[in-house]
Amino acid sequence: DGAALLQIERPESRANDQAISSAIDAVAAAESADAATLSTIADIERGAAMEAATASRNAEIDLALIMVVLVATSIGLVIAPMHRAATKARELSIRSQEQNVRIKTEVARHVAERDRRTSEAQFHALFQSASTGVALTDERGIIFETNPALQRITGYSDEELCGRLIGSLAEDKIDRSGPDRSFGSDTMSESGRERRYIRRDGSTFWAEERISKAADVDGRNVVCIGFVNDVTARKEAEVQLRHDATHDVLTGLNNRKSFLDEVERRLASIAAGSDNAFAILFIDLDRFKFVNDSRGHAFGDAVLTEIGRKLRAWAHAGEAIARFGGDEFTALLPNVTNVEQVRQRTAQLHAVLS
């Protein structure tokens, strides 16, 4: 039909209007037939589509039923692997926590060990450089290590000191066969004490002894740290100060205050009825001013010193001799029964000083 139409439409084929009208009718008939054919085809396609949709829905329902059946029949197999997976996850979590704990414990141990080594290094540096003698002992007072200062103070080497009781170095006698009971006591730790120590060469010195305890956090491995400080110079200075407070610096005899205190003590003893009478001699040097003026004060001091020496040689035990001041001296004679006894002692004094 299309070819006939093309032939008719060509200018050279158009013979007459009848031919054209016939061609138009033919085309219209052809288009009508084509429209009917297309409608039929569309109906067929719609039916096929409806059948396909129905089949698809039926297939989906069947698939869903099949899946339900499969799940229902295999649910036990599914739950078991899920339970094992959960158990394994918990085990991994527990192991992870345990590993974290071990890591933290190891880090804490490392830090504690580092701090301990640092503390020991600092203590050892102080131990070695301290000017005070230090001895490390056990609770019984037995030495197992000393520092250079203690070795220098005592004259002993570390090998000679180790194994000894620290109390064995003291001059005051203690039980050296057993532990030093005073060592490491609370009272000792707080106040300490002073006593004489004996050096290796036999000489003595005053030592201030103090004790400190050190132990682990659990109270074990107790170590006593003994500090021994040479205080001889201070003790000698204290002795000298006490001596100077009661004695004349130039002659070494008792001074005025010390003599008057002795007189008061004797008077109180007599008043209490527990002592006998006593006598006091007052000694004054004539023309001593002339000695100072003609020979100088240094020579006068030498004269006073010599008189003091002779008075000490003259005095008996229990008799108090003093320089009362300047060129004046006094003597206290205890247990006097009569005046003649005093005159005899005075005559002896004149003979000594002549």
Summary of the structure (lengths in Angstrom):
residues: 354
radius of gyration: 63.7
end to end distance: 189.1
largest distance: 207.7
contacts: 875
relative contact order: 0.05
helix: 61%
strand: 16%
